[in-house]
Amino acid sequence: MSDKAAPVVVLMTSNGAGMGHLARQGAVAAAATAEPAQFAPVLFSMSTALPTVAAASGLPGEYCPGPTSGWMPVERWHEYLQRRLVALVTEVGATALVFDGTSPYPGLLAARRELPDLQLVWSRRGMWRSDASRAPLRAARYFDLVVEPGDLAEPADRGPTAALLGATRVGPVTLLETEPLLDRAAASSALGLHPDRPTLLVTLGAGNINDPAAAMTVAVRTALADPDWQVALTRAPIAWREAPAELAARVTVLSGVYPLVRYLAAFDAAVSAAGYNGVHELVLGGLPTLLVANPATSADDQEARAAYLAGRGWALSAGEADVAGVRSGVAELLTGPGRDRLRAATADLPPPDGAAAVAAAVGALAAHPVRRALARDPYQPLRTASVLLRRSVGEAGWERARRLRGAPPRRLGAGPLPVRETSEAVPEGVRRLVVTSDLGVLADLSLAGPSGAGVVVEHVLAGSSAGYLIQRRAIAAGAYEFG
């Protein structure tokens, strides 16, 4: 199939500031555009990492604020998402949409009901926690295909998706399959690392470098106790600037480096969270790794994944609060025999091939779309009742009800501030609305931050039609409070 004839597919990811969902969709997009092309991808994401991913991949993309952005009432956001998706799919002529996320949004499902010719695919990874909500699984009926990216720890999966039928299971989906890898010299040079010194990669989030019990602190300081080692941090804690100069000089902060898998040859070992992408990039990439599971995830069972890989000898594992375990794990990674043992254990693992499998399946659906109208949504009355109840009891009452159900606390504010699209100064209590096709505007996270940020960004796909811009302004007019 030639590029010109390739059908258009929207690759959608859920809310967040990370790159996990986007990285998987990026791998699928890369596989889909390799010769012969399966489809032409368009990214649609609620992640503020979209500018980084789009710039690195060269893919067209459109940003959409997520339900937690605070830019509009949540109950209004779902209709906003519905209208955004219908408009985008119509504008680009997409015949399929792939959603990568744990819980399909009602706005996505409502859009599917308006687009009976659209082939809808759910990329739904397994390894859910056993106590994760099963409610999202009811949405499977809306999808023409459910694909499950493979997981090295699949035999340990005890979550609600493990025994489900109907999903197409493929190999692990990771950029390791599609991304050209640099050699040691080139990778080290690009990252500003000394190629002749051993390097530990630490990718555990921001953490607190002044907290002696923080896993990141323990990992970094254990490595730097050996004068030969240098450390690469994927995110700099603010307090790191207070570290002693002799330590700070041996730490390199990797800010905005994407895709990280391209530079794996620069590292000799890694300390990583046990999330899906980190595990499958590092372990399948042959990098000796200590996995530190995050026990606070809502759905991903990182503890089971880390324990299974450690049991097979493919990685080391330590609990997030296990200071002694993190310290001993890093110490083992610093030894040649320790790293050699892990490399030997993972040497025979098959290379990942899930991205190509997903691309082929989605391409086949997109090339031959079949109209499928859906019956009346049985959950709409429940959602409507929920919205009406929330309005009647107010945000404080709603929050008390959430807490009684065991939900985590939220910070209550005064609600979304009004917006105004103007080049002039905006009055206090009003945020500036910027309508732009420039993804670079979102690179400044202060523009896409929480509800207190001073700017609201309505991003429009670059190169879209004048009619689409008019439609998007109409959608914005129905979503925001203008003042």
FENBELGI-V256022 format. One record per residue. PHI is phi in degrees with one decimal (999 if undefined). Layout:
# FENBELGI-V256022
PHI, PHI
This chain:
# FENBELGI-V256022
999, -80.7, -60.5, -63.4, -88.3, -65.9, -67.2, -94.3, -129.8, -86.6, -105.6, -105.7, -126.3, -83.8, -69.4, 148.3, -109.1, -90.4, -119.3, -58.6, -64.3, -63.9, -63.5, -64.4, -65.7, -64.5, -65.7, -64.0, -62.5, -63.8, -66.7, -70.5, -95.8, -71.2, -70.3, -76.8, -65.3, -88.1, -163.0, -100.6, -85.9, -129.5, -79.7, -138.6, -138.1, -99.3, -90.1, -73.2, -83.5, -55.2, -57.6, -64.7, -68.5, -64.1, -66.5, -72.2, -94.6, 75.2, -85.6, -70.3, -155.9, -131.8, -91.7, -132.0, -63.5, -83.4, -67.4, -96.5, -66.3, 80.1, -83.1, -155.5, -59.4, -59.3, -65.4, -80.3, -61.9, -63.8, -68.7, -57.9, -61.3, -55.8, -68.2, -61.4, -66.8, -60.7, -65.1, -67.5, -58.5, -67.7, -62.8, -91.8, 69.5, -69.8, -106.6, -150.7, -136.9, -111.6, -103.1, -107.6, 177.4, -82.4, -130.6, -61.7, -74.8, -54.9, -64.7, -65.9, -66.7, -65.9, -63.5, -61.8, -68.0, -80.7, -122.4, -65.5, -88.9, -78.7, -85.5, -108.8, -123.6, -110.4, -89.5, -121.5, -70.5, -87.5, 57.4, -74.1, -63.0, -64.5, -97.9, -67.8, -62.8, -90.3, -56.3, -59.9, -67.0, -64.9, -74.4, -57.4, -64.0, -78.8, -101.2, -80.2, -154.0, -116.1, -111.8, -118.5, -59.0, -65.0, -132.3, -56.9, -95.9, -52.2, -60.3, -96.3, -72.1, -119.3, -82.0, -68.6, -89.9, -60.7, -101.8, -72.2, -96.8, 101.3, -89.6, -89.9, -90.4, -123.4, -72.0, -55.6, -103.0, -154.0, -64.9, -59.5, -75.0, -114.2, -93.8, -66.7, -100.2, -84.4, -81.1, -57.7, -64.2, -67.9, -66.1, -63.7, -63.1, -64.7, -95.3, 76.2, -104.7, -80.4, -68.4, -96.3, -108.0, -64.6, -129.1, -103.3, -89.7, -120.5, -131.0, -125.1, 87.0, -71.2, 61.3, -141.6, -66.2, -92.1, -94.3, -65.1, -95.6, -71.0, -58.3, -63.7, -60.6, -61.4, -63.8, -64.7, -71.8, -66.2, -66.9, -75.6, -67.0, -93.9, -63.9, -81.2, -90.3, -119.1, -124.1, -113.9, -105.4, -78.6, -148.9, -90.7, -69.3, -56.5, -71.9, -63.3, -64.6, -90.7, -67.8, -56.4, -58.4, -67.8, -85.9, -59.3, -67.3, -104.4, -118.0, -111.5, -89.9, -96.1, -99.5, 70.4, -80.5, -150.9, -82.3, -62.4, -59.5, -62.0, -108.9, -58.1, -65.4, -75.9, -111.2, -102.8, -163.7, -144.1, -119.3, -138.0, -63.1, -98.1, -71.7, -58.4, -67.3, -59.8, -62.2, -78.9, -76.5, -78.2, -70.2, -68.1, -80.1, 79.7, -91.0, -56.7, -136.0, -101.1, -95.3, -116.0, -71.1, -92.5, -81.3, -99.3, -68.1, -77.8, -133.2, -71.4, -88.5, -66.7, -64.9, -66.6, -64.6, -64.2, -64.0, -67.1, -64.1, -66.1, -63.9, -84.9, 80.0, -86.0, -158.3, -96.4, -143.3, -150.2, -71.7, -60.3, -98.3, -90.8, -59.3, -63.7, -67.4, -64.2, -63.4, -70.7, -64.9, -64.0, -58.1, -67.6, -64.4, -75.0, -94.7, -57.8, -59.5, -62.6, -69.2, -61.8, -62.9, -68.9, -63.1, -65.3, -68.1, -97.8, -61.4, -96.2, -66.9, -67.5, -66.2, -68.1, -140.9, -69.8, -62.8, -65.3, -65.9, -65.1, -59.8, -66.2, -66.6, -68.7, -60.4, -64.8, -65.0, -67.0, -74.0, -135.1, -65.9, -120.0, -64.2, -143.9, -74.8, -107.3, -69.6, -55.2, -70.7, -73.3, -97.7, -61.7, -59.0, -66.6, -66.2, -62.9, -62.3, -63.3, -64.0, -63.4, -64.7, -62.4, -67.3, -74.1, -91.7, 81.8, -65.1, -65.8, -64.9, -63.5, -66.3, -62.6, -65.7, -61.8, -65.0, -64.1, -81.6, 91.3, -72.1, -68.6, -67.9, -122.1, -82.5, -88.2, -117.3, -86.7, 97.3, -62.2, -79.9, -66.6, -122.0, -147.9, -93.2, -158.3, -91.0, -89.1, -64.6, -100.0, -69.7, -60.5, 87.5, -127.2, -102.7, -76.4, -98.4, -114.4, -103.8, -151.1, -100.8, -91.8, -64.9, -59.8, -59.8, -78.9, -61.2, -83.5, -62.3, -66.3, -79.1, -112.6, -82.4, -68.6, -62.8, -81.6, -65.5, -86.3, -131.0, -111.6, -110.6, -101.7, -91.9, -115.2, -50.9, -60.3, 81.2, -76.8, -78.8, -64.0, -63.8, -66.6, -62.9, -61.7, -63.9, -66.6, -65.5, -66.9, -64.3, -62.0, -62.8, -88.5, -107.4, -97.5, -89.8, -93.9, -140.7
